[in-house]
């Protein structure tokens, strides 16, 4: 009897993890809706990502491969449970998305001169999201990933490094900062 109950329970868990609803158009269910979250940390990383690691200050990277990646650490305010069984899985195409409730905006400030721009300058207007929106103009932190890929819209000198302080401005008036040094950017 115990074996039969265990088998039925296992079957129910497997079926719930594979399918949320049964419909001809979408037999494997929906992606979960964005979770409400607060950002509790920000990190700056640099592309290219090779050998299971981001590029670091001691690396040299080609200008064509260079990009800035901002990573927010989310703190979920509520759990989004679409299904009723534990162990529910979603398709690999369902990347987590968040409605960040506490973010006002993000700035990137130079901590050393770069490409003829003086120390202390906010260069958020030079960093573009894939849809060409400048980071300085980006304010909608709803239904978004916790990773932001940013391309630098400024040609540096050969082997120059981008030294920055990234500031996450929160709606309550506080700030979270992260300082970083990019790899050397090879332009020729």
C-alpha positions in Angstrom: 0.0 0.0 0.0 2.8 2.4 0.9 4.5 1.7 -2.5 1.2 2.4 -4.4 0.7 5.7 -2.5 4.3 6.7 -3.1 4.0 5.9 -6.8 0.7 8.0 -7.2 2.3 10.9 -5.3 5.4 10.8 -7.5 3.2 10.7 -10.6 1.3 13.7 -9.4 4.5 15.6 -8.6 6.0 14.8 -12.1 2.8 15.8 -13.9 2.5 19.1 -11.9 6.1 19.9 -12.7 5.7 19.4 -16.4 2.3 20.9 -17.1 0.3 23.7 -15.4 -2.6 23.6 -17.8 -3.6 21.4 -20.7 -4.4 23.3 -23.8 -3.7 22.5 -27.4 -2.1 25.9 -28.0 0.1 25.8 -24.9 0.5 22.2 -23.5 3.2 23.1 -21.1 1.6 26.0 -19.3 2.6 29.6 -18.9 5.7 31.3 -17.7 5.3 32.7 -14.2 4.4 36.3 -13.9 7.1 38.7 -12.7 7.8 38.5 -9.0 7.5 41.7 -6.9 11.0 42.4 -5.5 13.3 45.0 -4.0 16.9 45.3 -5.2 19.2 44.7 -2.3 22.6 44.8 -4.1 24.1 45.8 -7.4 27.2 44.4 -9.1 29.1 45.4 -12.2 30.7 42.8 -14.4 32.3 43.0 -17.9 32.0 40.9 -21.0 33.2 38.9 -22.7 32.3 35.9 -20.5 34.7 33.1 -21.2 35.8 30.0 -19.4 32.9 30.3 -16.9 33.9 33.8 -15.7 33.5 37.5 -16.6 36.5 39.5 -17.7 38.5 41.1 -14.9 40.8 44.0 -14.5 43.9 42.1 -15.4 42.4 40.9 -18.7 42.7 42.6 -22.1 39.5 42.4 -24.3 38.6 43.5 -27.8 36.5 46.6 -28.1 34.0 44.6 -30.2 33.4 42.1 -27.4 33.4 44.6 -24.5 30.1 45.3 -22.6 29.1 46.2 -19.1 26.7 43.9 -17.2 24.8 45.2 -14.2 23.5 42.5 -11.9 20.8 43.3 -9.4 20.3 41.0 -6.4 16.5 40.7 -5.9 14.8 40.2 -2.6 11.3 38.7 -3.4 8.4 40.5 -1.7 5.9 37.7 -2.7 6.1 34.3 -4.2 4.5 33.7 -7.6 3.1 30.2 -7.5 1.2 29.4 -10.7 0.6 25.7 -9.8 -0.6 24.1 -6.7 2.0 21.3 -6.4 5.5 21.8 -5.1 8.4 21.2 -7.5 6.8 23.0 -10.4 9.1 23.7 -13.3 8.8 26.0 -16.2 10.3 25.9 -19.7 14.0 27.0 -20.1 12.7 30.0 -22.0 11.0 31.3 -18.9 13.8 33.4 -17.5 13.0 35.0 -14.1 11.6 38.5 -14.3 10.9 41.0 -11.6 8.9 44.1 -10.8 11.5 46.0 -8.8 9.6 48.2 -6.5 12.4 50.2 -4.7 14.5 51.4 -7.6 14.5 55.0 -8.7 17.3 55.0 -11.2 20.9 53.8 -11.8 24.0 56.0 -12.5 27.5 55.1 -13.5 30.1 57.6 -12.3 33.8 57.7 -13.5 36.3 57.3 -10.7 39.2 58.0 -13.1 39.4 59.9 -16.4 38.2 57.9 -19.5 38.3 58.6 -23.2 38.8 62.4 -22.6 36.0 62.5 -20.0 37.0 63.8 -16.5 36.8 61.9 -13.2 33.4 62.3 -11.4 31.3 62.5 -14.6 28.1 60.5 -14.8 28.5 58.4 -18.0 25.0 56.7 -17.9 24.2 58.5 -21.1 27.0 56.6 -22.8 25.7 53.1 -21.8 22.9 51.7 -24.0 20.6 48.7 -23.4 20.1 46.4 -26.4 17.0 48.4 -27.5 19.3 51.5 -27.7 17.7 53.1 -24.6 20.3 55.0 -22.6 20.8 54.0 -19.0 20.4 57.6 -18.0 16.8 57.5 -19.5 15.8 54.1 -18.2 13.2 54.3 -15.4 10.9 51.3 -15.9 12.0 48.5 -13.6 8.8 46.5 -14.1 8.8 43.1 -15.7 12.6 43.1 -16.2 15.5 40.8 -15.7 17.9 41.3 -12.9 20.7 41.5 -15.5 21.2 44.6 -17.7 23.6 44.3 -20.7 25.0 47.7 -21.6 27.1 48.7 -24.6 29.5 51.5 -24.3 28.8 54.3 -26.9 32.3 55.9 -26.7 35.6 54.9 -28.3 38.3 54.7 -25.6 42.0 55.0 -26.2 43.8 51.7 -26.9 44.2 49.6 -23.7 42.2 52.1 -21.6 40.3 50.9 -18.5 36.8 52.0 -17.4 36.9 52.7 -13.7 33.5 53.4 -12.2 31.2 53.6 -9.3 27.8 52.3 -10.0 25.0 53.9 -7.9 21.6 52.3 -7.4 19.3 55.0 -6.2 16.4 53.7 -4.2 13.0 55.3 -3.8 13.5 55.8 0.0 16.4 58.2 -0.7 19.2 55.7 0.0 21.9 54.5 -2.4 23.7 51.2 -3.0 27.1 51.6 -4.6 29.6 49.2 -6.3 33.1 50.2 -7.6 34.7 48.4 -10.5 37.6 48.4 -12.9 37.2 47.0 -16.3 39.7 45.0 -18.3 42.0 46.9 -20.7 40.0 47.6 -23.9 42.0 46.9 -27.0 40.8 49.1 -29.9 43.2 48.1 -32.6 
